[in-house]
Amino acid sequence: MKDSAIPSKASWHRLSSAWPAFALLPILAAGCAGTFHEVNVLSPGTVPAERPTVLVLDPVQVTDAALSASDKEVYRLKFQDGVQSWFSKTNVFTAVVLGSTNVTPNSITLSGTLTEVNKGSEAARLFVGMGAGQERIRGEFEIKNATGSLIRFNERKSYLGGLGIGGADFLSLDELTFRYGEEVAENIAKWMHGQKLE
């Protein structure tokens, strides 16, 4: 082996002093991934024989009594943005439109209620971890067309937060609500393709 291939003392010092930063990277990645979701089909149904090309998005209701009127509106819009954002990246529908006045013969309508939008406890997520103080969102949704209800399901999403088991927050409730909307949109696409909601 040539001498030039052997790290100098200075190189070893630089590597050893940088080690703690590199060692933290897997922990940081694990902390950012602490979201969980669950879906339950309440009333199963089949996709119409003529595949819908338009999704009509009714304004969701936010019924969590702990929220102010302004907070309810913020989370309603974040959810709506999440649904629209997910479908804008796919070809599931030719259009996603707002409001029940836009119903057409070849459209389906998504309506729903966010029954819980809870920011939990940042302190509990930081110091306790293991699911304590988690941010939570729950909702119930229905897809229908001109002939009636096609499917009903509820969905829950939570964020445990933190570095590793506990730690500092990385995901705001606004962002969690947006991602929740994306997951609801993804479940609609799964249903349209005959896949199990989970």
C-alpha positions as CSV (number, residue, x, y, z in Angstrom):
1,M,0.0,0.0,0.0
2,K,1.3,3.4,-0.9
3,D,1.8,5.9,1.9
4,S,-0.5,8.4,0.2
5,A,-3.4,6.0,0.6
6,I,-3.0,6.1,4.4
7,P,-5.0,8.9,6.0
8,S,-2.9,11.5,7.8
9,K,-3.4,12.3,11.5
10,A,-5.1,15.5,10.4
11,S,-7.5,13.5,8.1
12,W,-8.4,11.1,11.0
13,H,-9.1,14.1,13.2
14,R,-11.4,15.6,10.7
15,L,-13.3,12.3,10.2
16,S,-13.6,11.7,13.9
17,S,-14.8,15.2,14.7
18,A,-17.5,14.9,11.9
19,W,-18.8,11.5,13.1
20,P,-21.5,12.8,15.5
21,A,-23.2,14.8,12.8
22,F,-23.3,11.8,10.5
23,A,-24.5,9.5,13.3
24,L,-27.5,11.8,13.8
25,L,-28.8,11.5,10.2
26,P,-30.6,8.1,10.6
27,I,-32.2,9.4,13.8
28,L,-33.4,12.6,12.1
29,A,-34.8,10.6,9.3
30,A,-36.6,8.3,11.6
31,G,-38.1,11.2,13.6
32,C,-39.5,12.8,10.5
33,A,-41.4,9.6,9.5
34,G,-43.6,9.4,12.5
35,T,-47.0,9.6,10.8
36,F,-49.7,6.9,10.9
37,H,-53.0,6.5,9.2
38,E,-56.0,4.1,9.3
39,V,-59.0,3.7,7.0
40,N,-62.3,2.0,7.6
41,V,-64.9,1.4,5.0
42,L,-68.4,2.1,6.5
43,S,-70.5,1.4,3.4
44,P,-68.8,-0.4,0.5
45,G,-69.7,0.3,-3.0
46,T,-68.7,-0.1,-6.6
47,V,-67.5,2.4,-9.2
48,P,-70.1,3.3,-11.8
49,A,-69.9,1.3,-15.1
50,E,-69.2,4.5,-16.9
51,R,-66.0,5.7,-15.3
52,P,-66.3,9.2,-13.8
53,T,-64.1,11.9,-15.3
54,V,-64.8,14.8,-13.0
55,L,-64.5,15.0,-9.2
56,V,-66.8,17.5,-7.5
57,L,-65.3,18.6,-4.2
58,D,-67.9,19.8,-1.8
59,P,-66.6,22.0,1.0
60,V,-65.9,19.7,4.0
61,Q,-67.4,20.6,7.3
62,V,-65.1,20.9,10.3
63,T,-67.0,20.1,13.5
64,D,-64.2,20.0,16.2
65,A,-65.7,22.2,18.9
66,A,-62.3,23.0,20.3
67,L,-61.4,25.0,17.2
68,S,-62.3,28.7,16.5
69,A,-64.2,29.6,13.3
70,S,-61.1,30.9,11.7
71,D,-59.1,27.8,12.5
72,K,-61.8,25.6,11.1
73,E,-61.7,27.6,7.8
74,V,-57.9,27.2,7.7
75,Y,-58.0,23.4,8.1
76,R,-60.9,23.1,5.7
77,L,-58.9,24.9,3.0
78,K,-55.7,22.9,3.8
79,F,-57.6,19.6,3.4
80,Q,-59.1,20.9,0.1
81,D,-55.7,21.9,-1.2
82,G,-54.3,18.5,-0.3
83,V,-57.0,16.7,-2.3
84,Q,-56.6,19.0,-5.3
85,S,-52.8,18.8,-5.2
86,W,-52.8,15.0,-5.3
87,F,-55.2,14.8,-8.2
88,S,-53.3,17.5,-10.1
89,K,-50.3,15.1,-10.3
90,T,-52.4,12.2,-11.7
91,N,-54.7,11.5,-14.6
92,V,-57.5,9.9,-12.5
93,F,-59.9,12.7,-13.4
94,T,-59.9,15.2,-16.2
95,A,-61.0,17.9,-13.7
96,V,-61.5,18.5,-10.0
97,V,-64.0,21.2,-9.4
98,L,-65.4,22.9,-6.3
99,G,-69.1,23.1,-5.3
100,S,-72.2,21.0,-5.8
101,T,-73.4,23.3,-8.6
102,N,-70.7,21.8,-10.9
103,V,-72.2,18.2,-10.9
104,T,-72.3,16.7,-14.3
105,P,-73.7,13.4,-15.6
106,N,-70.2,11.8,-15.6
107,S,-69.0,13.2,-12.2
108,I,-68.8,12.0,-8.6
109,T,-69.0,14.2,-5.6
110,L,-66.8,14.0,-2.5
111,S,-68.3,15.3,0.7
112,G,-67.2,14.9,4.3
113,T,-66.7,16.1,7.8
114,L,-63.5,16.6,9.7
115,T,-64.6,15.5,13.2
116,E,-61.2,16.1,14.9
117,V,-58.3,18.4,14.1
118,N,-56.2,18.3,17.2
119,K,-52.6,19.7,17.6
120,G,-52.0,17.5,20.6
121,S,-49.2,18.5,23.0
122,E,-45.8,19.5,21.7
123,A,-44.3,19.1,25.2
124,A,-45.6,15.5,25.4
125,R,-44.2,14.7,22.0
126,L,-40.9,16.2,22.9
127,F,-40.4,14.8,26.4
128,V,-42.5,11.7,26.5
129,G,-42.8,10.4,22.9
130,M,-44.2,6.9,22.3
131,G,-47.4,8.4,20.8
132,A,-48.1,10.8,23.7
133,G,-49.4,14.2,22.7
134,Q,-49.8,13.2,19.0
135,E,-51.4,15.5,16.4
136,R,-54.6,13.9,15.2
137,I,-57.0,14.3,12.3
138,R,-60.2,12.2,11.9
139,G,-62.9,12.5,9.3
140,E,-65.8,10.7,7.6
141,F,-66.3,10.9,3.8
142,E,-68.8,9.9,1.2
143,I,-68.6,9.6,-2.6
144,K,-71.8,9.8,-4.5
145,N,-73.2,10.4,-7.9
146,A,-76.6,11.4,-9.3
147,T,-78.1,8.0,-8.3
148,G,-76.9,8.2,-4.7
149,S,-74.2,7.1,-2.3
150,L,-71.4,4.9,-3.8
151,I,-69.1,4.5,-0.8
152,R,-68.6,5.8,2.7
153,F,-65.4,5.6,4.7
154,N,-63.6,7.2,7.6
155,E,-59.9,7.9,8.0
156,R,-57.6,8.8,10.8
157,K,-54.1,10.3,10.5
158,S,-51.7,11.1,13.4
159,Y,-48.2,12.5,13.8
160,L,-46.1,11.3,16.7
161,G,-43.4,13.9,16.1
162,G,-39.9,14.2,17.4
163,L,-36.4,12.9,17.1
164,G,-36.4,9.1,17.4
165,I,-38.9,8.2,20.1
166,G,-39.5,11.8,21.3
167,G,-38.1,15.2,20.3
168,A,-38.8,18.4,18.5
169,D,-41.7,18.8,16.1
170,F,-41.1,18.8,12.3
171,L,-44.7,18.7,11.0
172,S,-47.2,21.4,11.7
173,L,-50.9,20.7,12.0
174,D,-51.4,22.7,8.8
175,E,-49.1,20.4,6.9
176,L,-50.6,17.3,8.5
177,T,-54.0,18.4,7.3
178,F,-52.7,19.0,3.8
179,R,-51.2,15.5,3.8
180,Y,-54.4,14.1,5.1
181,G,-56.2,15.5,2.1
182,E,-53.7,13.9,-0.2
183,E,-54.2,10.5,1.5
184,V,-58.0,10.8,1.1
185,A,-57.5,11.6,-2.6
186,E,-55.2,8.6,-2.9
187,N,-57.9,6.4,-1.4
188,I,-60.5,7.6,-3.8
189,A,-58.1,6.6,-6.6
190,K,-57.6,3.2,-5.1
191,W,-61.3,2.7,-4.8
192,M,-61.8,3.7,-8.5
193,H,-59.2,1.0,-9.5
194,G,-60.8,-1.7,-7.4
195,Q,-58.1,-1.7,-4.7
196,K,-58.6,-2.2,-1.0
197,L,-58.6,1.0,1.1
198,E,-56.0,0.7,3.8
